[in-house]
């Protein structure tokens, strides 16, 4: 954007400026109920709290079935086999949900990158306008100096 004559005024710049919007909120509002559920599960399952929950549940499961009263053990014998089966089923269910959540979060990251790009373009245009104003002022000052020197 080059300004040969007069750079735009501040009022003109304000008229051109689009309001800044929060794309994150727009993105969340555009999600379906199942996508919102996938994002929620992705965040919860991907947390350290969930890891500790599964870890301690496994320890309690094994300890109870190995050291609890014989008549109250619900998974005697090779106690870990049923828990291993159940945890594999849990993983098979959660894996697609996590992948969907990652895809949705990836789209949100792309939206944020686009918004950053738009803001950078605005900043670049405004810097060009400022430079044009400074060049214009510089020319005016040089012209004043020349007039003063002629007198």
N, C-alpha and C positions, 0 to 999 in steps of 0.2 A: 504494500500500500504506500504509494508515494504521493506527497502533497506538494504540488508545484506552486500553488498560490497560498491560500490560507488553510491552515489545518482546521479540522472540525472543532467546534466549540465544546465546552464541557456539557452543555445542554444537549447537543447532538449526540455526544458519546453516551449520555445517560439514556437517551431515547433508543439507541441501538442495543444497549445492554439488555440481555435476557436475564430474568431472575434465576438465581442459583437454586437448583432443586436437589433434593436428597434422593438419589437413585436407589439407595438401599431400601428405603421405605416403599418406593414404587415397585421394586423387585419383589419384596415380601408380599405386597398386596396382589401381585399378579400370580402368585402361586396357588395351585389348587389345594384342597384339603389333604389329599394324599401326599402331595409334594411337601406341604408344611409338616406333616407327620414324619416324612423321611428326613427332613432337615432336623427336626427335634430328636429323632432317634440317632441320627448321625452325630449330633452334638453330645447326647447322653452316653451312647455306647463308646464314643471316642474319648470319654473322660477317664481320668485316673480313678475317680470314685467307682465307676463301673468295674474297672479292672480289680480294685480291691474287693468289691462285693463278690465277684466271681471267685477270686483267689481265696477269700475267707470262707465262702460257702463250700468250696472244694475241700478245704482243710477240715471244716466241721463235719462234712459228709464222711470223709475218710476216717476221721477220728472216732466218730460215733459208731460207724460200722465195724471198726477194728477193736475199739476199747469199751464201747457201751455195754450195758447188760445184754446178754445173749438173747433173751426173750424179747427185747425191744429193738433189736437191730432190724432195720427194714430192708437192708441190702447185704445179706450175709455172703460169705464166701469171697470170691474175687469182687470186692465191693466197688472197685473202680470201673468195672466194665459197664455197668448201667450208667454211671455218671459220665463216662467217656462217650457213650452213645448219646445221652441227653445233651452234652455239651456240643457234640458234632451237629445234632439237629439244630441247636441254638445258633451255631455258626452259619449253617446253611440258610437259616431264616434271616439272620442279621446282615450277612454279606451283601445281598442285593440292596437292602435298605441303605447300607453305608455307601455303596457305590452310587446310588441315586442321589443321596445327600451330597456326595462329593461333586457330582455333575452340577447340581443346583448351586452349590457354593462356587463352583468354577464360573458359572454364568454370572453370578453376582460380582465376582472379581473382574470379569470382562466389562461389566457395566461400570464398575468403579474406574477401570482404566480408561474407558471412553469419556467419562466425566472429567477425569484428570486431563485428558487430551483437550477437551473443550475449554477447560479453565486455562490451560497453557496457551491455547490459541487466543483467548480473550486477553491474557496478560501480554502476549507478544504484540497484539494490535494496539493495546494501550501504551506500551513502551514505544512503539513506532510513532504514535501520536505525540507523545511527550518529546521525543527526539525532533519531530517535525516542528513542534512549538519552539524548542530551543534553537533549532536552526533558523527559524523565522525571526526570533528575538536577536540572534547573533547577526543576521543580515541587517536588521533595523539598527542595532547598535553600531555596526560598521558604517552604515550609511550616515548616522549621526556624527560619528568621528570624522568621516570625510568632509561633511558640511562644516564642522567646527574648524578643521584644518584649513579649509578654503578661505575662511574669514580672517 
